Amino acid sequence: MVKKEETLKEKITLGLESKLKISKTQLFAILTALTSTVLIVSNLSSTKMFDFFGTGLVWDGGAILFPLSYILGDITTEIYGFKCAKKIIWTAFAMNLIAVLALFVVQLLPPGPGWENQLAYETIIGFMPRIVAGSLIAFVCGQILNSYVFVKIKKITKGKHLWQRAIGSSLIGDLVDTMIFTTIAFMGTISTMQFAGLLLIAYISKIVGETVLLPVTYGAVNLCKKVVKNEAKSI
């Protein structure tokens, strides 16, 4: 009975793998698109601040989705290496810059007759320059550092223990990212206590989130390695 179940499971797994099989180039494009989307949506979400579970400490909405960018970064670095990871980072940076410029141009356009939401639009988008500047600088610095540390840990551990390089790189990358973004985006706009709370909560939440989602990282890495036609070369 057990053997039959295992055989059925193997057939289903092989069937899924054959249907999901894509080239490394296609997978690279998908990871690039996902990383760019996560960055753009996180920046837009960051324009809203909310109370952290009734504590009186503020938290920006971008922190909800942004940790996924580090998971995507780990997947990319694990499969393609540091140089390719940097290409995705800079591509995501460029895509976000295009989105920001487009939104800014739209903001400058005169409102049409009957459209009374110009002030609301400017209230949200008008707050974006500092957030976007902080996010872009923090994203590039944090992500490149994250990938660099990831590769170094992988070499030291000889490719074993994915969790060590995933968490170890995030501890450093997230710290740099959070400090840069919070300082540029919110310094002087909120109280010192709120600033310190936001900095601490944002960093801890990112680490906790990525740790909780570690099984997802493992699963995604394994799936990506199975669906590509050729296994990634060792870094």
N, C-alpha and C positions, 0 to 999 in steps of 0.2 A: 504493500500500500504506500509506504514511504517512498519507494523507488519510483512508483508511478507518479506521485505528486511532484517529485524532484524533476522527473522527465518532462512533465507538463510545464513546470516552472521554467525549465531551460528552453523549451520550445517557445514559450511566450516571450522570454527575454531575448532570444535570438531573433524572433519575429519583429520585436520592437526596435532592436538594434539595426536590423536590415532596413526598416522603414525610415528610421531616424538618421541613417548614415549620410553624412555630408562631408564636404572637403574641409581641409584646414583653413582654406581661404574664406569659405562661406561662414565657418564658425567665427573666424576673426572679424568678419563684417558684422555678424550678429552681436558679438561682445562689444564692438565699437559703438553700435547703435544703442545698445542697452546702457552703456556707460554714459553716453552723451545725453540720453533721455533722463537718466537719474539725476545728473548734474543740473540740467535745465529745470526740471520739476522741483528739485530741492531748493533752487534759488527762488523760484516763484513762491514756494510754500514758506520760505524764510521771512517773507514780508509780514506774516502773522505771528504774534507772540501770544502764548497762552500760559495760564497758571498751571504750575506743575503739581497736580493732585491736591489743590487747596493749600499748598505750603506758602503761597505768596511769592515764590520764586518763579521767574519767567523762563520760558523755554521757546525757542523758535521752531516753527513748523517744519523747517527743512531737516531737522534732526530725526524726523520719523523715517524718512526714506534714504537719507544720505549714507548711512552705514552700508547699504547695499553696494555702493561704489567701491568700497574696500574689498568686499567679497568678490566682486567682479574683477577687481585688480589682482587679487590672489589667484583667481582662476586663470587669468591671462598670463600672469608671470609664471605660474606652475607649468602651463602647457607650452607657451611660446618664448619665455625668457624675458630678460630685462629690457632689451632693445625694442622688442615689439610692444611691450607694456607701455614704454614711453611714447610710442607712436599713437596708441589709443588715448593716452592722457592728453597729449597735445591736440589730437583731433577733437576730443570732447571739449577742450578749452576753446577751440575755434568755433565749434557749433554753438556753444553757449554765448560766445561773443556776438555771433550773428543774430541770435535771438534777442539779446539785449539791445543791440543797435536798432533792430526792427521795431521793438516795443518803444524805444525812445523816439524814433521818427514818427510813429503813430501818435504818440503823446503830443508832439508838436503840431500835428495837423489840426486845423480848426474844426470844432465839433459841427456836425450837420444839424440842420433845422429839426427841432423836436427832440434831439438827443441831449439829455440833461445830466449825463453821468461823467462829464469831463473832470469835475472836481474829485469824484470818487476814484476815477482812473489815475489822476495825478497823485492822489493820496497814497495809493498802493505802489504804482510804478515809480513815482517820484522818490520813494524811500529806497528804491532799488540800487542806486549807484554805489553806496557804501557796502551794501550787502553783496552785490555782484563783485565788486573789486575785492572784498575780503574773501569771498567764496572762491574766486578764480585763483587768487594768489595762494590761498590755503590749499586748494585742491591740487594744484601743480606741485607745490612743495611737499605736502603730505603724501600724495600718491607716489611720487618719484622716490621719496625716502622709504615709503612702505615697500615698494617693489625691490629697492636696493637691499634693504635689510632682509627681505624675504629670500632673495637669492643667496645672500651671504650665509644665512642660517641653513639653507638647503645644502650648501656646500659643506658646511661644518658637520651637519648630521648625515651627510652622504645620501641625501634624498629620502631619508626616513622621517617618520613622524610629522606628517603634514600639519598637525595641530600646533606644533612648536613654532614653525615659521609663520603660520597664519596669525596666531595670537601674538607672538613676539614682535612681528613687524607692525601689527596694529597698535600695540602699546606705544611705539615710537611715532609712527605715522599719524595716528589719531591725536596724540598730544600736540605735535607741531601744527597739525591742521586746525585743531580746536583753538589753540592760543592765537594763531594768526587771524582766523576768521572772527572770533569773538572780539578781539581788540580792534580790528579795522571796522567791523560792522556796527558795534554797539558801544564802544568806549565813548563816554560823554553823553549818551542818550538815555541811559538808565542809571540808577543809583549804584554806589560801590558794592553794596550788599547784593543787589540783583545781578550785577556784573559777575561777581565772584561765584554766586550761586549758579548762574547760567554757564559759566566756564566749567565748574565742577560737575554739574549735572550733565552737560553735553558730553564731556569726556567719559564719564562713568557709563552713561547710557550707551554710548557707542561701543565701548569695550564689552559691556554686558550683552548688548544686542548681537555683536559679532560672535561672542562666545556661545550664546544660546543657539545661534544659527550655524554653528560649526558643523553640525551634521549635514546641513544644507550645502555648505562649502564642499564637504567630502563627497556628497552625492553628485553635486554639479561637476566637480573635477573628474570623478570616475565616469560620469555619463559623457562628458565632453571627450574624454580619451577613447571611449568606446565608439562614439558615433563618427569621429573623424576617420578618414581612410588610412592615414598614417599616424603612428604614435609620435608624439612630440619628442624632439631630440633632447638629450640630457643637457642641462645648463652647465 
